[in-house]
């Protein structure tokens, strides 16, 4: 059972004991999102905590802050509110409140309104100390579980009113929910003194004078047979054990709950009137027998019912004392298929010494079964495309790969090539319609019996029927690429879009492989397809397998180097064309291999660092080491003014973490380093991929006085707009433009245009990859300010670098 389904089941079962309902709801939510949770309800115009789980920041019974908080935003906006990281949000929001004021101490916050029809009646919140803990699936799961709880509570109230029409009408909360619901859970949650509370009992039992004793033990809804066990709910099992079927004469009017009695010795079976109705008969229409009971069970579920029958026979024979519980389907005489839960227990037969009487109950759980199936279907369905989601894919793949002797399984992973452009330029609504069209094409193109799912974003997976020949799998891959290449005409708007896809293909190929392994392989093939020009498919092969192994080894080396101090900095000279002297150096990180006797070049681990997020820790190490080295040079030189400035590279990911730039500025201040003695180089990709938090960090850096520039300009990302948007200090021309300078007029013209563009924006220009005297001479003529490359010096250790600037 999925986590959401299990949570919904816990809430449903708690309806047998309403005093525990809100606590069960909170704990069910906590289990789904794997974080402390709380449930608060509106009472007298205020939000009051009614139930909390272990680890929740504030106890039950306290008021919930609503000004400038996620809880208040969820209530007023009638929508879920999620904060991925409180530390990245400006401290004051709304009227001076704080986003975590209702759930203090967390980094990730999630708050979902509890809705009853058009009204908000409360809020469910969860908090976690880890950033980015909650996602959109958590929002949806919490809303679904809350919906089940409120719907069942409203149904419970409605049934209570229907059975006691002459009783005083129930008080109604201003939000449209019966007011007694706001007191549910009060037995476990202390009540604050300030809000006004309704004194109505938590369980909506008839309160009329002269109500019959039978009514007082009547369940308003039959949620589960747990309510029939001794002392566990409104239907007390000890009454059954003591008085038999007659004790339940008053329960026959309870919809969906039937009781029965079997005297094994006499071969006699008695049914209540409601049990007849559950099975589609008129009360007393025929005399039930054990064989007749078995006949109404759905053929596919007879083995389940047989287990219960076997237990009952053993009970009747005295072989065991326990009863049993089973859930199965029955075919009613009216043609309706119903789900029922059957429970039974044995007691001594007072009329026949040594014999036993088996008492039991049958609960019609058809609606609960339908709700469960609907919830499971919703939780496994992508709401945008109607395809299965990752949950459905994982379940189906587990079944497929676990089947004994299963044939070869192939997996196709595809990703749209221009989807981000569509989202950014036309909006997410257009993007969602495009995803719907992609799903429609996939459905019409894959063979019958295929697994097709959206994995998230613009990524889809297709698993053809097991055993499909490899040649047909490859044809299917090409067919999918072809069909997704065709222009889309979006419904409603008639807009025409072109959004091809890249695809990675792998298979079990006579070996055992899990779903995660296949996805990883297909993902590598997919990105090889993108690197190869996109709009194509690539098959995962031995070369990619070797590359994957190499990347894995590189990640291990990098992690080991970070943890055990096996990183070193080399410095490459940067020469000023006006003086011919070394005026600066670029700090370049190297990693020692596991043995510690060989330096690994950055191209073997930088990409891995970016992909894994280790680049942030790597950048922090480089910043610390470069500052310490520069401080040492400045302190040890008799003439500090000849010490060159040091440039460090900062990745796009690091720009999204305020602590990285804070570390740089604090380190410079601590060592007395002036702003002009350090420089920060950012790739064009860093500018294009900067997020709001990263842009704030970048502007902080720009205002600090530390020169900031674009590294590797012209490597495929157009940063023209950012030259006007940010006041940058320098630009480094990528070596690919420099390589043909002095040999081809076209190359000279391109570099000249770049230099003129930079100078027009007040930026200095450094040419990278200068390897010959001819290149250096021509770059000086064009107007470059600085040069860097093997012609002037290779990257070297700090001790070897000093003579180059003493020169």
FENPEVEN-V56006 format. One record per residue. N is the residue number from 1. PSI is psi in degrees with one decimal (none if undefined). NEAR is the number of other ideal C-beta (glycine too) atoms within 8 Angstrom. Layout:
N:PSI:NEAR
N:PSI:NEAR
This chain:
1:136.0:4
2:163.5:9
3:-39.4:8
4:-43.8:13
5:-40.8:12
6:-40.8:11
7:-43.3:14
8:-37.2:15
9:-39.2:10
10:-43.0:12
11:-41.4:16
12:-44.2:13
13:-30.4:11
14:-14.2:13
15:-15.8:13
16:-14.8:12
17:77.7:9
18:-27.2:10
19:-23.7:11
20:1.4:11
21:-50.6:15
22:-35.0:13
23:-42.7:12
24:-40.1:12
25:-46.1:16
26:-44.3:16
27:-34.1:11
28:-42.7:14
29:-43.9:17
30:-37.9:13
31:-35.3:11
32:-48.0:13
33:-4.6:15
34:46.8:6
35:155.3:13
36:144.0:13
37:160.9:15
38:151.8:16
39:127.0:17
40:143.1:13
41:148.4:13
42:131.1:14
43:114.7:11
44:30.7:7
45:1.9:5
46:154.9:10
47:127.4:14
48:131.4:15
49:125.0:16
50:-24.8:14
51:141.5:14
52:156.6:13
53:169.9:12
54:133.0:4
55:-8.5:5
56:142.4:13
57:-26.5:8
58:149.0:9
59:164.3:8
60:152.0:12
61:-8.3:9
62:157.0:9
63:150.5:10
64:126.2:13
65:135.3:11
66:-8.5:10
67:114.2:10
68:27.4:13
69:165.2:17
70:-34.7:16
71:-45.4:16
72:-39.2:14
73:-39.2:11
74:-39.7:16
75:-48.9:13
76:-34.6:7
77:-9.0:8
78:37.4:8
79:155.7:6
80:145.8:11
81:126.9:11
82:132.5:14
83:119.7:12
84:-33.7:8
85:109.4:10
86:-33.0:11
87:-19.9:6
88:3.2:8
89:138.3:9
90:138.9:4
91:-32.4:4
92:128.6:8
93:163.1:8
94:-129.2:10
95:39.1:5
96:8.7:6
97:-177.4:13
98:145.2:9
99:-24.4:12
100:18.9:14
101:-30.2:11
102:-16.4:13
103:71.0:17
104:151.1:8
105:-9.3:7
106:157.0:12
107:-37.7:10
108:135.2:18
109:143.8:16
110:129.8:18
111:127.2:18
112:126.3:13
113:145.3:13
114:115.7:14
115:137.8:12
116:101.8:10
117:-130.1:5
118:1.5:4
119:145.2:9
120:123.5:11
121:-6.8:15
122:-165.1:12
123:145.8:15
124:128.6:16
125:149.4:16
126:151.0:18
127:145.4:15
128:145.9:13
129:-8.5:7
130:133.5:7
131:152.5:9
132:39.0:8
133:-39.9:9
134:153.2:14
135:-176.6:7
136:-32.4:6
137:-36.7:6
138:-42.9:13
139:-48.0:13
140:-40.3:10
141:-44.2:14
142:-43.1:16
143:-39.9:10
144:-45.7:13
145:-41.1:16
146:-38.7:14
147:-41.1:9
148:-44.4:13
149:-47.5:12
150:-40.8:14
151:-42.8:8
152:-37.1:13
153:-41.5:14
154:-39.0:11
155:-39.6:9
156:-44.1:13
157:-42.8:13
158:-40.8:8
159:-34.8:11
160:-43.8:13
161:-36.6:12
162:-32.4:7
163:-18.5:11
164:63.9:12
165:-19.2:6
166:4.3:4
167:168.1:9
168:135.4:4
169:143.4:5
170:145.0:12
171:147.4:9
172:131.9:8
173:146.1:12
174:-26.2:5
175:-3.4:9
176:2.5:10
177:140.9:14
178:136.1:12
179:-25.4:12
180:-21.4:14
181:-32.8:13
182:-12.0:14
183:-4.5:11
184:133.8:13
185:-0.6:16
186:-20.8:11
187:-22.1:7
188:-4.8:9
189:117.8:14
190:147.1:6
191:130.5:9
192:157.6:9
193:-30.0:3
194:-48.0:5
195:156.1:10
196:133.7:5
197:149.0:10
198:136.3:9
199:9.4:3
200:140.6:10
201:151.2:6
202:-31.0:11
203:122.2:8
204:70.7:12
205:154.4:9
206:135.7:10
207:14.8:7
208:146.8:8
209:137.3:3
210:15.3:4
211:143.5:9
212:150.1:7
213:-35.6:6
214:-37.2:9
215:-30.5:12
216:-16.4:9
217:14.0:12
218:128.0:13
219:128.6:13
220:-21.0:11
221:146.2:10
222:79.3:12
223:-28.6:11
224:156.4:11
225:-2.5:11
226:-29.5:9
227:-11.4:13
228:-2.2:11
229:154.9:9
230:126.0:7
231:13.3:6
232:-3.3:10
233:-170.0:11
234:-18.6:10
235:105.0:13
236:126.1:10
237:-25.0:12
238:-25.8:8
239:-40.5:11
240:-47.7:14
241:-32.6:9
242:-33.1:7
243:-8.1:6
244:-159.7:10
245:-34.1:10
246:-29.1:6
247:-16.6:9
248:24.8:11
249:-35.6:7
250:-13.3:11
251:-5.6:15
252:-16.7:10
253:-2.2:8
254:113.9:10
255:137.0:8
256:2.6:9
257:114.2:14
258:148.8:16
259:157.8:16
260:165.3:15
261:136.5:12
262:118.1:14
263:100.5:13
264:-38.8:12
265:-38.2:8
266:-6.5:6
267:25.9:8
268:134.3:6
269:127.4:14
270:137.2:9
271:146.8:10
272:164.0:13
273:-38.3:10
274:-30.4:15
275:-38.4:12
276:-46.2:14
277:-37.9:11
278:-38.2:14
279:10.6:11
280:19.1:9
281:162.6:10
282:143.7:6
283:130.7:7
284:15.2:6
285:-30.4:6
286:169.4:6
287:116.5:4
288:148.1:9
289:161.0:8
290:-40.0:9
291:-39.4:6
292:-36.8:10
293:-43.7:10
294:-29.6:11
295:-25.9:6
296:-8.1:10
297:138.6:13
298:136.8:10
299:-37.8:5
300:-16.6:5
301:8.3:10
302:-28.4:10
303:-34.8:6
304:-48.7:10
305:-33.4:13
306:-32.0:9
307:-43.3:10
308:-41.4:13
309:-38.6:10
310:-41.9:8
311:-42.6:13
312:-38.5:15
313:-40.5:9
314:-37.7:9
315:-47.0:16
316:-32.7:12
317:-3.4:6
318:12.1:5
319:-22.3:5
320:159.8:6
321:-19.9:4
322:159.1:7
323:-149.4:12
324:165.2:10
325:132.9:10
326:153.9:10
327:129.4:9
328:179.4:12
329:147.5:11
330:150.2:12
331:110.9:9
332:159.3:13
333:-22.0:7
334:6.2:5
335:-2.3:6
336:140.0:7
337:122.3:7
338:148.8:11
339:129.8:11
340:150.3:14
341:126.5:12
342:131.4:14
343:144.6:12
344:150.3:15
345:151.7:12
346:144.5:12
347:157.3:9
348:142.7:6
349:113.5:11
350:-19.6:3
351:-13.9:4
352:106.8:8
353:132.9:4
354:-10.6:3
355:169.1:11
356:156.6:11
357:129.8:13
358:118.0:15
359:148.3:15
360:178.9:13
361:153.7:13
362:124.3:13
363:129.4:14
364:105.1:14
365:26.7:12
366:-47.1:9
367:-39.9:7
368:-40.3:10
369:-41.1:9
370:-41.4:8
371:-42.7:11
372:-45.2:11
373:-41.3:8
374:-43.9:8
375:-42.4:13
376:-38.6:11
377:-42.3:8
378:-41.1:8
379:-18.6:13
380:10.0:11
381:133.6:11
382:121.7:10
383:-20.9:5
384:-42.4:8
385:-16.9:9
386:-2.8:8
387:170.9:13
388:156.7:13
389:-168.3:13
390:-37.6:8
391:-46.3:10
392:-40.7:11
393:-48.2:15
394:-42.1:9
395:-47.0:9
396:-39.5:11
397:-36.9:12
398:-42.9:9
399:-42.6:8
400:-45.6:12
401:-20.1:12
402:-10.7:6
403:131.0:8
404:133.6:3
405:29.1:4
406:141.6:9
407:-178.8:6
408:136.6:10
409:130.2:12
410:153.5:13
411:131.5:14
412:120.9:17
413:125.0:16
414:153.0:16
415:133.6:13
416:137.7:12
417:-29.6:11
418:24.7:9
419:-37.9:13
420:-37.4:7
421:-40.4:7
422:-47.7:13
423:-44.4:11
424:-36.2:6
425:-33.9:6
426:-10.4:8
427:161.8:7
428:-27.9:6
429:-43.6:6
430:-40.2:14
431:-40.8:12
432:-39.0:9
433:-36.6:12
434:-42.1:15
435:-37.8:12
436:-38.7:11
437:-38.0:11
438:-44.5:15
439:-40.6:14
440:-42.5:8
441:-38.8:10
442:-44.5:13
443:-40.0:9
444:-10.1:5
445:-22.7:9
446:153.0:10
447:154.9:8
448:137.8:4
449:2.5:5
450:154.8:10
451:122.8:11
452:126.3:13
453:153.2:13
454:123.2:13
455:-11.8:11
456:149.9:6
457:-125.8:5
458:30.9:9
459:130.4:10
460:155.8:15
461:142.3:15
462:127.9:14
463:105.7:14
464:166.3:14
465:137.0:8
466:140.8:10
467:-3.7:6
468:131.8:10
469:147.9:6
470:-37.7:8
471:-37.0:6
472:-31.0:9
473:-42.8:14
474:-37.2:11
475:-37.8:8
476:-42.2:15
477:-45.2:12
478:-38.3:9
479:-38.7:9
480:-41.4:17
481:-42.6:16
482:-44.5:8
483:-31.1:9
484:-13.9:13
485:-26.7:9
486:145.4:6
487:148.8:6
488:136.4:10
489:108.6:7
490:137.1:13
491:158.2:6
492:-56.2:5
493:-25.1:7
494:10.2:6
495:140.4:8
496:126.5:8
497:148.2:10
498:120.1:8
499:80.2:13
500:178.2:12
501:153.5:14
502:150.3:16
503:137.7:17
504:139.9:19
505:134.2:17
506:173.9:11
507:166.8:11
508:-29.8:11
509:52.8:5
510:10.9:4
511:166.7:5
512:129.4:4
513:139.2:8
514:171.6:7
515:-41.6:10
516:-39.3:6
517:-43.0:8
518:-41.1:15
519:-41.4:11
520:-41.9:9
521:-45.7:16
522:-33.8:16
523:-41.3:10
524:-42.7:13
525:-37.5:18
526:-45.9:15
527:-24.8:9
528:-38.0:11
529:-40.8:14
530:-41.5:10
531:-24.7:6
532:5.6:8
533:-6.6:5
534:179.1:9
535:48.2:9
536:173.4:10
537:152.5:15
538:138.2:14
539:133.1:8
540:125.2:12
541:-169.8:6
542:-35.8:5
543:-43.7:6
544:-35.2:13
545:-41.9:10
546:-38.8:8
547:-40.2:9
548:-41.3:11
549:-39.8:8
550:-41.1:8
551:-38.9:9
552:-44.4:8
553:-39.3:8
554:-37.3:12
555:-41.0:12
556:-42.0:9
557:-44.6:13
558:-45.7:15
559:-42.4:9
560:-40.1:10
561:-39.2:12
562:-40.8:11
563:-31.4:6
564:12.6:6
565:37.3:5
566:37.3:9
567:144.3:13
568:155.7:10
569:133.3:13
570:158.8:11
571:130.8:15
572:130.5:12
573:148.4:14
574:123.1:16
575:139.5:12
576:128.7:10
577:-25.3:11
578:-30.1:5
579:-21.2:6
580:10.6:6
581:160.2:8
582:118.8:13
583:-13.9:11
584:168.0:12
585:151.4:13
586:127.1:14
587:122.9:15
588:126.2:10
589:142.6:12
590:151.5:12
591:137.7:14
592:142.3:12
593:176.9:10
594:-36.4:6
595:-19.1:5
596:14.5:6
597:7.5:5
598:130.8:6
599:132.9:8
600:131.7:12
601:156.8:6
602:-28.6:9
603:-8.8:6
604:-12.9:8
605:-12.3:13
606:-44.2:9
607:-39.3:7
608:-40.8:12
609:-40.6:12
610:-46.3:9
611:-35.7:6
612:-10.2:9
613:-3.6:6
614:-12.4:12
615:-28.1:13
616:-49.9:12
617:-35.1:8
618:-45.2:13
619:-40.0:14
620:-41.4:12
621:-45.0:11
622:-44.1:13
623:-47.4:14
624:-46.4:10
625:-41.1:11
626:-40.5:13
627:-42.9:14
628:-40.7:9
629:-43.9:13
630:-41.1:14
631:-38.3:11
632:-43.6:8
633:-45.7:12
634:-35.4:12
635:-28.0:6
636:-14.5:5
637:135.1:9
638:-30.4:2
639:85.4:5
640:-22.6:7
641:-17.6:4
642:-7.6:8
643:128.1:10
644:157.4:11
645:157.8:10
646:127.8:15
647:134.3:13
648:147.2:15
649:136.3:13
650:128.2:13
651:166.2:13
652:-40.4:12
653:-38.5:10
654:-30.2:12
655:-19.6:15
656:-3.6:10
657:107.8:9
658:-29.2:10
659:-22.8:7
660:-53.1:15
661:-33.5:12
662:-39.9:8
663:-41.6:11
664:-51.5:15
665:-40.6:11
666:-40.8:8
667:-41.3:12
668:-42.7:14
669:-40.7:8
670:-36.1:6
671:6.2:10
672:31.2:7
673:127.5:12
674:152.4:6
675:-39.2:9
676:-6.9:7
677:-5.0:11
678:149.3:17
679:150.9:14
680:125.4:14
681:129.6:13
682:138.1:14
683:161.7:14
684:-37.7:15
685:-32.5:8
686:-36.7:12
687:-42.0:13
688:-32.6:9
689:7.7:8
690:132.9:11
691:168.4:7
692:-42.9:5
693:-37.6:9
694:-36.2:12
695:-38.7:9
696:-41.7:9
697:-41.0:14
698:-42.7:13
699:-34.0:9
700:-41.9:10
701:-41.9:13
702:-34.8:10
703:-7.9:6
704:-15.9:8
705:-11.7:5
706:124.2:12
707:135.0:10
708:135.9:12
709:173.1:15
710:125.5:15
711:149.4:10
712:44.9:10
713:133.0:12
714:15.2:10
715:19.8:9
716:-12.2:4
717:129.2:9
718:115.1:5
719:21.1:11
720:-45.1:6
721:-29.9:7
722:-16.2:11
723:-33.3:11
724:-30.7:6
725:-33.9:5
726:142.9:10
727:86.2:5
728:159.1:13
729:-30.4:9
730:168.6:13
731:140.5:13
732:121.8:15
733:129.6:15
734:147.6:12
735:-25.1:8
736:-28.0:8
737:-29.9:13
738:-27.3:16
739:-35.5:8
740:5.0:9
741:137.4:15
742:-6.7:9
743:-30.8:6
744:134.4:7
745:-36.9:5
746:-43.0:7
747:-40.6:12
748:-39.9:12
749:-39.8:8
750:-47.2:9
751:-38.6:16
752:-42.9:10
753:-40.9:8
754:-43.9:14
755:-44.7:13
756:-40.2:9
757:-45.5:9
758:-45.9:12
759:-34.3:10
760:-25.3:6
761:12.0:9
762:24.3:5
763:144.0:12
764:157.2:10
765:130.6:16
766:131.2:14
767:125.3:17
768:155.8:12
769:28.8:11
770:119.5:15
771:-11.4:7
772:159.2:8
773:-37.0:6
774:-45.0:8
775:-44.4:15
776:-44.3:12
777:-43.6:9
778:-38.1:11
779:-36.3:15
780:-40.1:10
781:-39.1:6
782:-32.1:11
783:12.6:10
784:146.4:14
785:-38.5:9
786:163.2:14
787:151.8:15
788:132.2:15
789:177.2:13
790:-24.4:7
791:-30.0:10
792:-17.4:12
793:139.6:8
794:164.0:5
795:136.8:7
796:165.8:9
797:159.1:8
798:-39.6:9
799:-35.6:5
800:-17.9:7
801:-29.0:12
802:-46.1:9
803:-26.0:7
804:-27.3:9
805:-14.0:13
806:-30.3:6
807:none:6
